[in-house]
Amino acid sequence: MSVHTTHWNDTETCPFCGGELADPGEGFITHIGHNSECRSEFETWRENVSSDLGGTWSG
């Protein structure tokens, strides 16, 4: 998945690189902490959706 993709179908893999995650929650956070490219993609994605969610999500 890239930042332009709208669907993430497999929560066991990173939506940006397809790498396997230890789990879909903390495993994803750990993954983006170790992978700068995925972290950058995630930050761009978060910026893109933050205005859609307004003040309801601290992300």
BELTALIN-V153627 format. One record per residue. N is the residue number from 1. RES is the residue in one letter. PHI is phi in radians with two decimals (999 if undefined). Layout:
# BELTALIN-V153627
n = (N,N)
res = (RES,RES)
phi = (PHI,PHI)
This chain:
# BELTALIN-V153627
n = (1,2,3,4,5,6,7,8,9,10,11,12,13,14,15,16,17,18,19,20,21,22,23,24,25,26,27,28,29,30,31,32,33,34,35,36,37,38,39,40,41,42,43,44,45,46,47,48,49,50,51,52,53,54,55,56,57,58,59)
res = (M,S,V,H,T,T,H,W,N,D,T,E,T,C,P,F,C,G,G,E,L,A,D,P,G,E,G,F,I,T,H,I,G,H,N,S,E,C,R,S,E,F,E,T,W,R,E,N,V,S,S,D,L,G,G,T,W,S,G)
phi = (999,-1.93,-1.12,-1.66,-1.45,-1.81,-2.24,-2.07,-1.62,-2.28,-1.28,-1.56,-2.24,-1.19,-1.23,-1.76,-2.09,1.45,-1.16,-1.23,-1.84,-1.09,-2.79,-1.30,-1.70,-1.05,-1.06,-1.19,-1.08,-1.08,-1.04,-1.24,-1.22,-1.76,-2.15,-1.11,-1.17,-1.17,-1.07,-1.10,-1.08,-1.11,-1.09,-1.14,-1.05,-1.07,-1.07,-1.16,-1.68,-1.05,-1.26,-1.24,-1.69,1.01,-1.52,-1.52,-2.44,-1.57,0.75)
